[in-house]
Amino acid sequence: MILILLGPPGAGKGTQAKRVEERFGLIQLSTGDLLREEVKTGSELGATAKKIMDAGELVPDDLIISMISARMDAGSGGNEVILDGFPRTEAQAEALDSMLAEKGLSLDHVIQIEVDEEAIIKRLAGRYSCTKCGAGYHDEFEKPAKDGVCDTCGGTDFQRRSDDNEQTVRTRMAAYHEQTRPILPFYERKGALNTVDGMATIDGVFNQIEEILE
Ligand code: AMP
């Protein structure tokens, strides 16, 4: 199955992708995570991407397309992939179509997670994750059971994303409206587009996604 999760920053794409991985055995391919890896390893791509990401803008299409195509060629996830954060522009959506056609694959579902934008800004400003295992938390909405200790792995070191501040979030939101939302009709015409209410609880959103995938 090839699934695309679409939605503005903070809609919960990453959280839901992890749930879908566990339940359906798909592999999450997140361009944001891949770029953050590049930043960590200090590659040339990472250095270019860091400045753009910290400004809340989109990394150029050619860099993203070659990064994702290399991953797909390397067989990460094979035919069982959740694309999280990709495609984000019309050029990326077209490039994905060609990549899938070359491999004889087709897109199964596109799920748009709809949310209230002001609520998102609150969500993003409070989020952090465990440095060791990546489990996600929130200052207000999802605290670990024991203060300062990760529920999943017991880690005690946490991190926040450098682009999760209000100014950058607003720029990221604008990029979503200007560059990503216009690709929705493309998928609607293919009959692949579904929309879920992202303001429900994490379980509530996942239940809606489950219904679509089953
Ligand atoms: P995310 O983790 O999906 O919120 O992505 C974080 C940042 O990485 C974005 O604000 C962009 O700067 C960059 N990024 C991630 N995916 C893409 C993409 N498909 N196209 C362009 N930029 C991207």
Boltz pocket constraint, residues with backbone or C-beta under 6 A from the ligand:
constraints:
  - pocket:
      binder: B
      contacts: [[A, 9], [A, 31], [A, 32], [A, 33], [A, 35], [A, 49], [A, 52], [A, 53], [A, 54], [A, 56], [A, 57], [A, 58], [A, 59], [A, 60], [A, 64], [A, 84], [A, 85], [A, 86], [A, 87], [A, 88], [A, 92], [A, 163], [A, 172]]
      max_distance: 6.0
